[in-house]
Amino acid sequence: MHSEDAAHPSPHPRDRTDAPSTSEAPTAVDAVEEASGPARWRIIGPGLVVAATGIGAGDLVATLVAGSRYGYALLWAAVAGVVIKIFLVEGAGRWTLATGHSIFEGWRRVGRWTSWYFGPYIMVWGFVYGATAMSASALPIAALVPQLPVIGDIGLFAHMPLAVYAVFSGLVGAGLVWFGRYHALEKVVAVLVGIMFVTVVGAAVITLPNIPDILGGLIPRIPEGGLWYTLSIAGGVGGTITLAAYGYWLTEKGWSTPRWMRVMRIDNAMAYVISGIFVVAMLIVGAELLYSSGIAIGEEDRGLLDLADVLASRYGTAMSWVFLIGFWASSFSSVLGVWNGVSIMFADFWGSARKLPEDHPKRRIGGTYYRFFILWLTFPPMLLLLLGKPVQVIVAYGVLGSLFMPFLAITLLVLMNSRHMPERWRNGWVLNAILGIVAVVFIALGGNQLVGAIAGA
């Protein structure tokens, strides 16, 4: 059953129409729409943040291992995964621009059950992801520091434990997003993405990839025994809950009316083209450097450290250093994006639970609830860093994590066709078919993850 105000949603202060205004926004929109070539790349903003946040160390390892196991056979699945994310993120952005409401307000209109799901999920996810993200950021630092210039006869900070680097990464990330300055975040993420691009794509280029094999990998096929791995690559690379943060970042960017719709689509598509290049580059490295040589690496984040060792042995220590810096940039961009974007989502959720108006400061970036969740992401997970991440928490995180993507796909499918969505911006049959297929894929992945968790309990 829908709640009373879900059936009769009240107008929101940010709701807009398509009518031109006298503000400067239409001029900015027109300028962007007239841009072409390199100029269009300069408009990438919120899309770059969400894409960089989604492509973390775990995603790079997943595609690297895919390349090391199956060569280029799953290249098509990696590309399909990027396309899936484009449609999902576009849906979240279209809802925000067309209605003036956040994605959480949209979920609330689907039914109260969404809040009962989202509340426990975001708390458990934040607790475990906080430790995971801090650890991933610490690994390349721990590997790189002993190789840096020395003081006396030891490397600077060489003997500091991994947990110390992880705590340091979390504290720095929290400090950088504490005041909620989105435009500063966007600039920092752009620098980190630039570092990732040079290092990850550079690692692919030096392997001298086989172009005919790459083109052959774009033909859809599933390797023997690789069905679930194929679905995982297609559905699991590129973010989960952070995809839904896109609408909040659009608002912070100042893109808040339907006139920004085309700009949003350009921003989203171009940003995910960049993330697609990262994914393809890592698969190329796995196929050319590992698959062809029969080299196995770990499937956890440490697999990237294994790759750094391989690069050092093949191309010299300097190449290893460069790649470790790229590994750090990938991991730390996820820390910044999650600490900011998911904290905004929590603020919106908790403010709604407290029945505060949608435009209340506590429900926005920089507010009390936003800062509470930054602290939740940073300090409680430090216990997991010290205790070695209890298995029960990891299992719960894996199950909830795998079930968020079908939640997002299904709720978007409902919202994009509902009466709450202005008719002009509703889905056509093509988009409905795509979202339907995506929902089925994620339900299958979620079910498989749930069965695996129960079987392993």
N, C-alpha and C positions, 0 to 999 in steps of 0.2 A: 504493500500500500504506500502511496505517496503521502507525504506530510501535507498539512494544510497550505503552507506557503510554497511547497513544491508544486502544488496544483495551481496556485495563483501567485507566481513569483512577483515580488515588488520590483519596480524599476530601480536601477542602480545609477548612482551619480555619474559613472563612467560610460553609460549606455550612449551610443551615438547613432546617427543615421548616415546615409551616404551623401547627404547634401553638402556642398562645398561650404567651408567656413571662411571667416576672415582672418583666421590665425595663419601662422607661417607654415603649418604642417602640410597643406596642399602644395605649397611651393616646393617644399623639401621632397614630397612624394613625386611631383612632376619631374624634378631634377634627377631623381634616382631612376625613374622609368625611362628617361631619355638617355641615361648613361649606357655605354656599350663598351665591349672589350675589357681592357684592364680596369677601367673606371668602375665597372660593376663589382669587381672583387673587393673594392674599398668599402662597399656598403655592408659586408658581412659583419654581423655583430652577435645578436643572441644565438643565432644558429651555430656560429663558431664555438660559443661557450658550451652549448648543449652537446655538440659533437665531440669536442675535446674532453668534456667531462665523461662522456660515455665510453670513449676509447681509452681504457686504462691498461695497466700492465697485464691483467688477466685476459683481456681481449687480444692483446698482441701475442701472448703465449698460446692462446687457443688457435689462432690462425697460423702461428709458427709451427705448432705441433701438427696441424692439419697438413701443412706443406711437407713436413718431415715424414709423415705416414703415407700420404697418398699422392705426393707430387702436386701436379696442377689439377688433379681430378675434381677438387672441391672449390676451384676458383669461382665457378658460376654461383655456388652457394654463398660465398663471401660477398659477391656483388649483389645477389638477391637480398641478403641481409641488410645491406646499405639501403637498397630501394625500399624495403619494408619500413625502415626507420624514417625515411623521407615522408612516407604516407602517414605514419603515426604522429610524427612531430607536426606535420602540416595540419592535421586534424586538431591537435591541441591549440595550435596558433590560430587557426580559423575560428574555432569556438570563441576564443578570447577577443579577437578583433571584431567579430560579427555581433556578439552579445554584450560585450563590456564586462562579462563575468569571468572569474577565475575558473580553472578546470575543476577545482574542488566544489565550487558552487554548482557546476554542471553535474558532477557526480551526485551531489545532494538532491538534485532534481530527479535523478534516476530512481532514488529510493533511499530510505534510511540505512538499509543494509550496507551501502557503500561506506558510510562513516564507521560502522561497526567493523568492517574489514580494514579500512585504511588506518584507523587509530592504532590497533595492535601492530599492524604491519610496519608502520613507519618507526615505531619505537624499537621493535626487535631488529629491523633492518639497520637502523642508525647505530644501535649498540654494537653489532657485529661488524658492519661495514667500517665504522670508525677505526677499529683495530686493524682491519684488512688494509685500508687505505694508508694508514700511517706506516704499517709494516712494508708495504710495497714501495713507499717513498724512501724508506730507510735502507732497503737492500742495496740500491746502486750507490748510495753514499758510503755505506760500510765497505763495499767492494772497491770504491774509487779512492777513498781517503788514504789508505795505506800506500797507495802508489804516488801520492802527491809529494811535493818537496818536504824534506824531513827537518826536524829540529833535534839536534843531537844525533842519536843513533836509532831513533824510532820515528815512524810516520806521525804527523800531527794528528792527535786524537785517535791514533790507529787502534788502540786497545779498548776504546769505548764500546760497550755492548750494543747490539742491534736495537734493543728496547729503548736505549737513550736516544739514538737517532730518530726512532719512531716517535717518541714523545716530543722531541724537538720539532719534527715535521708537523705534528698536530698543533702544537702551540703557535708555530709561525703561521700556519694556515688559518687558525682561528683569529689571530691578530689581524691578518690582512683583510678578512671579511667582516670583522666585528662591527664596524661602523656602517656597513651596508652600502658602500659606494660602488654602485654597479659599473659605472663607466671606467673606474680604475681597474675593477676586476676584468673587464673586457680587454683592456690594454695589456694587463699582465698575462692573460690567457693567450692573447695573440702572439706575444713573445715566446711563450712556451710552445705553442703550435709551430712557430717558425723553427725552433730548435728541434722539435720532433720531426718536422718535414725534412730538414737537412740530414739528420742522423738516420732515421728509419729508411727514407727513400735512398739516401746515400749507401746504406748497407745493401739495399737491393741492387743498385746500379753496379757496385763493384763485383757482384757475383756473376756479371755478364749473363743475364737471363736469356733463355732460349725463346725467342719470339714465337715461332710456330707452336711450341708446346703451350705457351701462354694462351694463344688463340684457341687451341684445342681444348683448353680447360674451361672455356666459356660455353662449351656444349654440355647441357645438363645430363648428368649421369651419376649414379650412386655406386660407389665402390662396394665390393662384396663385404658384407658385415658392417657397412658404414652408414646405415640408415639414420640411427639416432645421432651419430656424429655429424652427419650432413644437416639434419634439422637444427642441431645445436649451433652450428656455424651460421646457418641462415637466420636463426632467430635470436641467438644469444649475444652476438657481437654488436656493441654500440650503445649499451646503456639499458637500464630498466626504468626505475622510478624517475631518474633525471630527465627522461624524455618529456614527462608531464610538467616539468619546471619551465618549459619553453615559453608558455604564455605569461608566466610571471616576469621573465626576463624581457619579453616584448614590452610589457607595461613599464618596466624600469627604463627601457630604452627610449620610451616616449612614443612608441608605435601603439596607439590605443584605439584607433577607429578603423572602420572598413576600408577607408581610403588607403591604408597601408597594406592591404591584402596582397597585392602583387609584389610589393617590396619584401614582405614576409616570405613569400614563396621563393623569390630569388635568393634571399638570405639562407633559407633552409636548404634549398637544393645545392647551392654552391658549397655550403659548409659540409654537407654530407658527401659531396664529391671529394673534398679534401680528406675526410675520414675514410672514404673508400680507397683512396690512394694509399693511406697508411695500411689498411687491411691487406690490400693486394701486395704491397711491398713486403710485408712480413711473410705472406704466403710464398712469395718468390724466394725470399731468403731461406725459408724452410725447405722448399723444393730443390733449389740449386745447391745450397751449402750443406744441408743435412740429409735429405732424401737420397741424393745422388751418391753420398759418401757413406750412407748407412749409420749416421751418427744419431744417437738417442739423447734426448734432453728431458729434464723434469717437466711435469705438467703444471706445477705451481709457479708462482711468480719467479722462483729461483731458476726456472728454465731460461729466463733472459740473462741470468748470470752465466749459465752454461754456454749460451750463445756468445756472450762477451769473451769467454775463454777461447771458443772456436775462432772467433774473429782475430783475437790476439795471436793465436798460433798460425793463422793463415796470412794475415795482413799486417801484423805488428801491433805492439802495445798501444800506439797512438789511436789506432782504429777502435780498439777496445774501450779506451777512455771516451772517445767521441760517442760511441754507442751507449755507454753507461750514462752519459749526460742526457742523451735522448730518452733512455729508460726512466730517469728521474723526472724529466719534463712531462712525460706521459702520466706518470703516477701522481705528481704534484698538481697537475692541472685538474685531475679528478678530485683531489682533496679540496681545492679551492671551489670548484663547481658544486660539489656536494655540500660543503659547509655553507655555501651561500644559497643555492637553489632549493635544496631539500629543507633547509631551515625556514625559507619563505613559505614553502608548502605547509610545514608544521604550524607556522604562525597563523596561516589562513584557516587550517583545520581547527586548531584549538580556539581561535577567536570565534569561529562559527559555533563550536560546542558551548562557548560561554555566551552565545547569542549577541555578540557584538556586531554592529553594522559592518558591511563588507569593506567600507572605506575607513574603518577605525584604524588609527596608527598602530595599535598593538597587533593587527593582522597583516601588517606590511613589513617590508624590509627595514631593518634597524630597530624594530620595536622590541618590547620585552619578551614576547614569545619566540621571536626570531633568535634573540641572543640566548634564551634558555636552551634551544635545540643545538646551537653551536657548542655550548658547554656539554650537552648530552653526547654529542658526537666526539668530543675531545677527551673528557676526563673519565667517565665510567669505562670506556673501551680500554683504557690503560691497564685495567685489571686483567683483561684478556691477554694483553702483551706480556704480563708477568706470569699468568697461569697457563699459558700455552693454548688458549682458545678451547674451552671445554667442548667435547664432541656434541653434547646435547644442543648447545647453542648453535653450532655450525649446522646441524641437521635442520633445526627450526628455520634458520636463515635460508638454507638452500630450498626448502619447501616453499616458504613464503615468497622468496625471490622468484622462483620459477612460476608462481601463480600470479604475479603482478602483471606480466605482459598480456595474458588473456583478459585480465580485468580491464586493462587500458583499452585493448582492441574492442572488446564487447561494449564497454560503456561509450566509447567514441562512436561505435556503430549506432547505438541508440540515440545519443545526443545529436549526431549529425543529421538525423532524420526526424527529430522531435519537433513539436510545435514551439519549443523554446528557441529554436534556431530560425532566424529569418529565412524565408523561403528561398531567397536568391542564393543563399550560401549553403543550402543543404546539399547532401551527397547526391550524385547521379548514380545510375545503376552500375557503372564501371567502378567507382570508388566503393560502393557497397559490396560488390563482388570481391574486390581486393581485400577490404577489411574483413570480410567473412572468411576468406581463405587464411588470412593472417591469424584470425581468432582460432580457427581449427588447428593450425600448426602449433600455436602456443598452448592450446589446451592439451594437445598430444604430448608436447614437451613437459608441461607441468604435471600431467598424469604420470609420465615415465619417471620424473624426478620424485614424485610422491611415492610411487611403488618402490623405487630404489631406496628411498629413505626408510620406509617401513621394513623392507627386507633386510636392511643393514642394521636396524635397531636392535 
